[in-house]
Amino acid sequence: MGFWEVTQSLVSGLGNTCLIFALTLVLALPLGLVISFGSMSSFKPLAYLVKIIVWIVRGVPLMLQVIVIYYVPGMLLGVPVFSRFVAVIVSFVINYACYFSEIYRGGIESIPKGQYEAGKVLGLSRTQVFFKVVLMQVVKRIMAPMSNEVITLIKDTALARVIMVVEIIQAAQNYAAYGLMWPLFYTAVFYLAYVGILTLLFGYLEKKLDYYKA
């Protein structure tokens, strides 16, 4: 197996890696915000229920969640419910939304309550104060922990192979049947490049938000 042939195969697997990453972010970021609102709800039964769900999801390994979401519904109903790829996306979105929700919650609760009171004096509703005054301050404060979770997500996409979804690691492992192990180590180049790009992007965003001082 030549170098370029292996590279083309890994790039093909990288396509699925990028797709899992992108779909998870697009769906988990807003869902995490909704979950954070649920955990901070003044309606205590809802808040406790959401907190229990978040605790369970964060406490169970993501690999196990992928396996459960793919196999258990089919076992209960007798027919497959999700395709392999959809099962990966569903499990990743639920898992990361719960992690993001805690980051959102910490950021929102760190904003002084006096800002809400000042907004109320100015005639703004609580929702208006949140979106017009508080939100960008929250984004500034959660940028660092959020960037860590996003970078972790890139590496966690490798867990998709547990139900035989071909991503870059699985594509490299396929060469083990030919006695080739170097493609597996070669994947590190792709991950490092991806993480490097994300690190630069988050660094740029943090500088753009520097005027929101804590």
HELIX and SHEET records of a PDB file:
HELIX    1   1 PHE A    3  SER A   39  1                                  37    
HELIX    2   2 LYS A   44  GLY A   59  1                                  16    
HELIX    3   3 LEU A   62  LEU A   77  1                                  16    
HELIX    4   4 ARG A   84  GLU A  109  1                                  26    
HELIX    5   5 GLY A  114  VAL A  121  1                                   8    
HELIX    6   6 ARG A  126  VAL A  129  1                                   4    
HELIX    7   7 PHE A  130  VAL A  134  3                                   5    
HELIX    8   8 LEU A  135  ASP A  156  1                                  22    
HELIX    9   9 THR A  157  ILE A  163  5                                   7    
HELIX   10  10 ILE A  168  GLN A  173  1                                   6    
HELIX   11  11 ASN A  174  TYR A  178  5                                   5    
HELIX   12  12 TRP A  182  LYS A  208  1                                  27    
END                                                                             
